[in-house]
Amino acid sequence: MRIAVSSDMDEPVARLLVEEVRERGHEVLAYGALSPGADAAWAACSERAAREVVAGSADQAIVCCWTGTGASIAANKVPGVRAALCVDAYTADGARRWNDANVLALSLRLTSGAVLGEILDAWFSAEPSQDAEDRANVAHVVGLDGDVPTP
């Protein structure tokens, strides 16, 4: 898969994230502080990564900022994005499974290397639920604010 990864800071966990995603066999599209000369503002780089998902240039995105909140808010402003701020593996699994999230948001402050590995394990192994109630909820969210389904 192609994964768009953005961070507003060149922090050790952000560099580890890129390394972990690559080690799992994915291609990384880097934005923000992870791409020399790029706009590293959390709003701008999170939006850019999220837009790659909607455009079909990336299969998913992972956006980071100090708390993860700003990155998730910016990504969720892009129609077609369902970004989830995840702090542990259980939340990441649920975000993919029940919410069909296509963007993972992470806190650079709260995410340790060990927790990052667990979150990525859960995120990449979970599949969106096919349960009718879960699909109806996702469809409802897709219909909000002119949201459009992603390819």
C-alpha positions in Angstrom: 0.0 0.0 0.0 1.0 3.6 -0.4 0.7 5.5 2.9 0.9 9.3 3.2 2.6 10.2 6.4 2.7 13.7 7.8 4.2 15.3 10.9 4.6 18.9 12.0 7.8 18.0 13.9 10.8 16.0 13.1 10.5 13.9 16.3 12.0 10.5 17.0 8.6 8.9 17.0 7.8 10.4 13.6 11.0 9.0 12.1 10.3 5.7 13.7 6.8 5.8 12.2 8.2 6.2 8.7 10.7 3.4 9.3 8.0 1.0 10.7 5.6 1.6 7.8 8.4 0.9 5.3 9.5 -2.2 7.2 5.9 -3.5 6.9 6.3 -3.3 3.1 4.4 -0.1 2.4 5.5 2.8 0.3 5.7 6.1 2.3 4.7 9.5 0.9 6.2 12.0 3.4 4.8 15.4 4.2 5.5 18.2 6.6 8.7 18.0 8.7 9.3 14.6 7.2 9.9 16.2 3.7 12.7 18.8 3.6 11.4 22.2 2.5 7.7 21.2 2.8 5.2 23.2 4.8 5.4 21.7 8.3 2.4 23.4 9.8 0.1 20.7 11.3 -3.0 21.9 9.5 -1.3 22.1 6.1 0.7 18.8 6.2 -2.2 16.9 7.6 -4.6 18.2 4.9 -2.0 17.3 2.2 -1.7 13.7 3.4 -5.5 13.4 3.8 -6.0 14.7 0.2 -3.7 12.0 -1.1 -6.2 9.4 0.2 -9.2 11.1 -1.3 -7.4 11.5 -4.6 -6.4 7.8 -4.7 -2.7 8.6 -4.6 -2.4 6.9 -1.2 -4.4 4.0 0.2 -4.4 5.5 3.7 -2.7 8.3 5.7 -1.1 8.7 9.1 -1.0 12.2 10.4 0.9 13.4 13.5 1.2 16.4 15.7 2.1 17.0 19.3 -1.3 15.9 20.7 -2.7 14.3 17.5 -5.8 16.4 17.9 -5.0 19.2 15.4 -3.8 16.7 12.8 -7.1 14.7 13.1 -9.2 17.8 12.9 -7.4 19.0 9.8 -7.6 15.6 8.1 -11.3 15.3 8.9 -12.1 18.6 7.2 -11.2 16.9 3.9 -14.4 15.4 2.4 -14.1 11.6 2.1 -11.7 11.3 5.1 -12.5 9.4 8.3 -9.6 10.2 10.6 -9.3 8.6 14.0 -7.0 9.7 16.8 -5.7 6.5 18.3 -3.7 6.1 21.5 -3.6 2.3 21.7 -4.1 -0.8 19.6 -7.7 -1.4 20.7 -8.7 2.1 19.5 -6.9 1.6 16.2 -8.5 -1.8 15.6 -12.0 -0.3 16.4 -11.4 2.7 14.1 -10.6 0.4 11.2 -13.2 -2.2 12.0 -16.3 -0.2 13.1 -15.6 3.2 11.6 -13.8 2.2 8.4 -11.2 4.9 9.2 -8.9 5.7 6.3 -6.6 8.1 8.2 -4.8 7.3 11.5 -3.9 10.3 13.7 -1.2 9.9 16.3 0.2 12.0 19.2 3.9 12.6 19.0 3.8 13.3 22.8 2.0 10.2 23.9 3.1 7.5 21.4 6.1 5.5 22.5 7.9 3.2 20.1 6.3 0.1 21.7 2.8 1.6 21.6 3.4 2.7 18.0 4.2 -0.9 16.9 1.0 -2.2 18.6 -1.1 0.6 17.0 0.3 -0.2 13.6 -0.2 -3.9 14.0 -3.8 -3.4 14.9 -4.4 -0.7 12.2 -2.9 -2.7 9.3 -4.5 -6.1 10.3 -8.0 -4.9 11.0 -10.6 -5.0 8.2 -13.7 -2.9 8.0 -16.7 -4.7 9.4 -19.3 -6.0 7.0 -22.0 -6.0 9.7 -25.1 -4.2 8.4 -25.4 -1.9 11.4 -21.7 -1.0 11.2 -22.0 -0.3 7.4 -25.1 1.8 8.0 -23.3 3.9 10.6 -20.4 4.5 8.2 -22.8 5.3 5.4 -24.5 7.9 7.7 -21.1 9.5 8.4 -20.2 9.5 4.7 -23.4 11.5 4.1 -22.6 14.2 6.6 -21.4 17.6 5.4 -21.2 16.6 1.8 -18.7 13.9 2.5 -18.1 11.6 -0.4 -16.9 8.0 -0.4 -13.2 7.4 -1.1 -12.3 5.2 -4.0 
